[in-house]
Each structure stands twice: as structure tokens, then as C-alpha cells.
């Protein structure tokens, strides 16, 4: 009996050693947060902050990392008419009821002046009128002005004007749509979404498309999803605008006991910690520690605002910036406050979402190995 108990003891010890040596896909919380120098002394190489309702206001005030932020121009409705610009081509028709008209051939009733190009100075040449400035005018205003200028020579003249937009009244879809190219603007009220639609729309395979508008020396940017959700952001396109649509280049990583270890592009303008957990497929039920979800982030040196003491044991953080370059945010998904706070904690590009291993996983491994050994012994 004693020998049997001794054998079971050896089996239990062997099982524990085997379980301890079983490879793990992630570290325990205590392992990841341990900071030791080569001499074994504790060092504060990073700061740790729990994501809770009390800490969120401080965290949200810290500098935002990642891609360059762009301003955007809100929509301001314009008159539907087009403004004539240099490079536009006018077609002018002049009717005259006089029998001896100076402009119209005998037996005709209309004189057509085709392909009259607006010069770089904004002027056109008209017979019996001379050079006339028309740039900045709508077609109806230009028609009235031409008709008035002809009063002295053709008193009964009636004028009609049509415009073919030149480069100054076109916008360019450079890339990101199915049919990029140069598109004439029919009037001053062509919206960004209308122009993108004219280009065939954005490919469905593009991940979180970003719209970049280049107007003169200025660049503006916005996510395409925001244009769809807020009509006030569907800005009016101007002549000479250049539009580039690209995929969002932001990403975050997931490692450890997450259901998926990978690089994840941002699927929308803002990704929260809860969004991130959904994107990675949650955590491994058998291995993960939901009380210790870690988000590792590194801030640039110029964003750091050091504090003098107690950084790790008793965080006293300031809204001006993080106390160190490297910050580890901890989230407890087993508490209501942790869940609510995770839904408001914004993931930034380059963040690492690390799911730690649960100590229960090792305990279960010990039990499993021991049970297998006992069953194997019983079969002998």
C-alpha cells in the first residue's frame, strides 16, 4: 500500500513537472509586467495604468499617435449655375430679326460662334464688340452682358450661351475609384460623393477607404464612412480639386492567448478596445485570463511628462502626457466598469493587444497529465 502511494506521489510530481514544462502561447500577467535589470533589481522600464472610468479622462487627453490628422471642409451649398473660368469653351448663338444684319448672312436668322475659348485673362473676342471679360460670370450673366454690348450694332440681337468646362472647371479623381480620370463639373454644387459615384465608386475590397482632397496648396482628409453617415460633411467640389482615395494605413496587433494572432487593419474611423477584442475573435476560453488584457503602447519622447515617484505602484498620471515612453494599459473584462471603459478606450495605430495566460490553464494541464498517467498505470 505504501509503495502504491509512493508511486502515485512520483506520478503526481512527474505530472506537475510535465505541466510546468508544457509550452504556453502567452505569459502570465505577473510575467509580462515584471521589470528586471540584468542584475535582478526591479526597474521601472514602463508604466502601468488600469483602464477604468476614473482614468479614461486622463488617457483621452494624451497625444494621439498614428497617421497624420487632416482637417475637412463642411458642405456649403452653392448656386447651381457654373461660373465661367479661363480655359472654358463657349458656344454663342446670336439671333437678329433685321434684314441687313451685320452679323448674320442674308437669308439666315442666326449666327453661331463655335468653340470660343476663354483666354488666360478671362476674356473672349466678339465681332463688333472686341475683347470682353466673361470669367467669373454664370452663363446667364454672360448672355445678358453680351446682348447689352451688341445693342449699338445689333439692336434686336438675342443671345444664347452654352459652356463646355475647361480644366479650371474640372476635378480629378486620381485613384481609388473604378474609373479614375478628369471630370467636368456641371455646376458649382457637385458634391464629393457625386463625383466619386461618377468615377464608378470605390472598390468593395478596399479596407476603410480614406478620402484625401488636395485643393491648391492645402490637403484635407476624411474617412469615406463619415461622408456616408453625415450629409453635412459631403463637401462641394471646386474646379482644380484633386482627389485620392486610399486604404487606411492604421493597424494594431494581437498576440498571446487571443483567438487570433495577427496584424489587423482598422475597419473604421475609431476602434475601441472592445472593438479590438471582437476583431481578434475574442480570447481562448481554455487559456486566456480575461482579468488581464494588456494593451502595450509606445509614445514619442516629446510627448512624455515624467512624474517623480510611485509610477507603477501608485500611478499619478497627468493629462498633459504619459509619464514614460512605454505604457501598458490593463483591462479587466470580468467587471462592468472594465467592460464599459474598454468600450471608450481608443486603440491607436501600432498598439499591441496582448491576452495573458490564465494560471488555471496550467492547473488544468497538471490535472490532465496526472489523470492520463493514473489511467495508464491502471491499465498495466
Beta strands, then each sheet from edge to edge (+ up, - down):
strand 1: 47-50
strand 2: 89-95
strand 3: 110-117
strand 4: 123-126
strand 5: 130-133
strand 6: 158-164
strand 7: 170-175
strand 8: 181-184
strand 9: 209-215
strand 10: 218-223
strand 11: 242-247
strand 12: 251-256
strand 13: 262-265
strand 14: 288-298
strand 15: 326-331
strand 16: 352-357
sheet 1: 1+ 15+ 14- 16+ 12+ 13-
sheet 2: 3+ 2- 6+
sheet 3: 4+ 5-
sheet 4: 8+ 7- 11- 9+ 10-
end
